[in-house]
Amino acid sequence: MHDQADSAGGYAAYTLFPEDTEVLTVEYKIDLLAPATGDHNEAVGTVLKPGRTLTVCQMEVFGVQAGGERKLVANGQQTLIRVNRPDQ
């Protein structure tokens, strides 16, 4: 579940960065709120504060039932840094 949340926040931030850059997680905190039950998990990342170098995102993970009912099972916040890709 941690890696799903980390990826969701990372991709949310990455959508705002130039094509010749990459994103790395600097720090994140996640609160596990409930057991992750359901047919699958769904992670959602939302940019709270975009920046030139650092970006802060909110992460939410939902347990999703077969009928589409979602239950919040984890919530967190993450800080990401934009880095330039090495010359190839």
HUWO-V666631 format. One record per backbone hydrogen bond with DSSP energy under -0.5 kcal/mol. NH is the residue of the N-H (numbers start at 1). CO is the residue of the C=O. If there is no record, write none. Layout:
# HUWO-V666631
nh=NH co=CO
nh=NH co=CO
This chain:
# HUWO-V666631
nh=5 co=1
nh=6 co=2
nh=7 co=3
nh=8 co=4
nh=9 co=5
nh=10 co=6
nh=11 co=7
nh=12 co=8
nh=13 co=9
nh=14 co=10
nh=15 co=11
nh=16 co=13
nh=17 co=14
nh=21 co=18
nh=22 co=83
nh=24 co=81
nh=26 co=79
nh=27 co=79
nh=29 co=77
nh=31 co=75
nh=32 co=30
nh=33 co=31
nh=33 co=73
nh=34 co=73
nh=37 co=35
nh=39 co=64
nh=40 co=64
nh=42 co=62
nh=44 co=60
nh=46 co=58
nh=48 co=56
nh=49 co=56
nh=55 co=80
nh=56 co=49
nh=57 co=78
nh=58 co=46
nh=59 co=76
nh=60 co=44
nh=61 co=74
nh=62 co=42
nh=63 co=71
nh=64 co=40
nh=64 co=62
nh=65 co=69
nh=68 co=65
nh=71 co=63
nh=73 co=61
nh=74 co=61
nh=75 co=31
nh=76 co=59
nh=77 co=29
nh=78 co=57
nh=79 co=27
nh=80 co=55
nh=81 co=24
nh=82 co=53
nh=83 co=22
nh=85 co=20
